């Protein structure tokens, strides 16, 4: 879980993996940022407009799995990926290069984790309404949006969860479903 100081115009992006962050940082701000800072934003960033995006928890989890398989060379099973995601003995705040389990945890940790500091966000958009919510953010920071790029998207291959896999994920993400007001699937 990380945050970025986006520049020109300056604002804070609380980045939750698999919610459109690459499109925001690389597409909209075109590399004009400082970070990542892992954990909550530094105090010196207080007072700047702050935003985040969230995503339906199981859809986000499956997107992370696709990302690891399609873009990062993950060769384990879906059950092994779930085991790694739910292994709370592995730090999830910092994604360390070469530590696959930490990377999996970083990309799949609950969006309501306190390290994300969502309570500091002025605006929380939804991946499901990404274009409309990005437009609201652009208005708030004074940018005229011409084209919204979509970067690092994975091929939406169908993944069918077993009832056991689904139950494990619903239990793990129960607070995210509640706090982010997503209906249970």
N, C-alpha and C positions, 0 to 999 in steps of 0.2 A: 504494500500500500504506500503510495507516494503522492507528493504534491509538487506542483511546478509553479514558479513565478513566470507567468506569461508576460511578454513585453510588447509595448507599442500597439495597443494600449495595455497598461499594466493591470493585471488581475491575477487571482490565484485559482488554479485548477486542482481540485482534489481528485486524483486519478484512481479510479477503480478499474482494474484490468477487465478487458472484454466489454467495455461500454462505449467505445468510439474514441478513446483517448488519442490514438495515432492520428485519426482524422482531424482532431482538434489541434494537437501540437504541431504536427508536420504539415497538415493541409491548410488550416486556417491561420495559424501563427507562423507557419513556414520556418520553424526552427528558432524563433525568437523567444527563448525561455531560459530560465535558470533552474537547475534541478536534475534529477529528482532529489527531493528531501524525503526521507522515509519517516513515517509517522506524521503527527500533526504539523501544520505550517508553523514556521518560526514566528515569534512574537512581532518581529519587525515587519511582517507582511500583514499584520492586523490593519484594518481600515480600508484595505483594497477589496474590491468586489470579488467575491469568492463563489465558485460554482462547482458542481459535480454532476455526474450522470450515474444512474442506477439501471439495472436490467432485471427482468424476471429471473429469479435465482437459478432454476434448473436450466433454463435456456442459456444463461451465462455460463453455467458449469459445462454444458455440452459444447458451447462455443470454445471454451478453454481446452477441452479435450480435442476438438477438431484442430485447434491451433497447434497443440503439441504434436499431434499426429502428422498434420499436413505441412507445417512450417518448421518444426523443431526436431523432427525425426524420432519422436516417441514411438517405441515399439511394444510397450506393455499392453496388457488387456485393459478394458474399461474397468473391471473390478480392481485391478492394481492401481489404476488412476484414482478411483474412488478411495481406496485405502490410503493412498498418499495424501489426497486432499483432506481427508478427515483425521490425519495423524497430528494431533495437537501437540506432540512432543517436538515437532519441527517448526522453527520460527517462520512466520508468514509475512512479517513486516518488510524484511529486506530480502530481495531476490538476489541470490549469489550466483554468479556465473559458474557453470559446471556442477551445481548442486540441483539435480533434477527434482528431487522431492521438495526442496525449498521453493523452487520455481513453480511447481504445481500448487503448493499451498498458497504462494503469493497470488497466483492467478485465480484461485477458487475460494479464498477465505470469505466468510460472510461479509456482505456489504455494510452490515450494521456494526462491524467491529469498531471499538472505540479508537483504535489507531488511525482510522480514516477521518475522524473529526467532522463528520457530516453535520454536526450541530453548528459548525462555524460557517456553513454554506449559506449564502444569500439566496441561492437558487439551486434546486435539485431537479435536473431534467431526467427524462426517461429515454432509454435506448429505443423503445418502441415508438416514440414520437420524436425521434432525434432531430429531423429537419426543422420541425416547428419549434422545438425547444432551443436549438442552436440559434434560430432567428431571434428568439427572445433574449438570449445572452448577447448576441451581437448588437441588438438595440440598446441594451443596458450599458455596454462598454463603448458604444458609438462607432461601430464598424458597419459599413454597408456590405451585405453579403451578396456576392454575385453567383458563386458556384460552391456547393458543398462537396468536397472530395470525400471519397470513401476509400480508406487505406487499410491494409492488412486484413481484409475480409477473407474468411475461409469459405471453401465450397460447402454449401449447406447439405451435406450428406445426411440421410436419415439415420438416426440412432434410436433404437427402441430399447427402453429400460425395462429390466425385469421388475416385478413387483418388489422384490427385495432391494434392488438398487434404488428404485424410486422412494421406498420407505426410508432408507438410510439418508438419502439426500433431503427428503422433506423434514426429517427430524433435525438434521444438521442446519438447515436453512429456515427453521420454523420462525425464529425471531425476525429474520429478514422479511419473510412473507408478511408477518404481522406489522412490523414497524414501517415498512415501505408500502404497505397497503396493496400488495399484490394478491389476487385470489389464488387459493390453492388449486393446483391442476387436478 
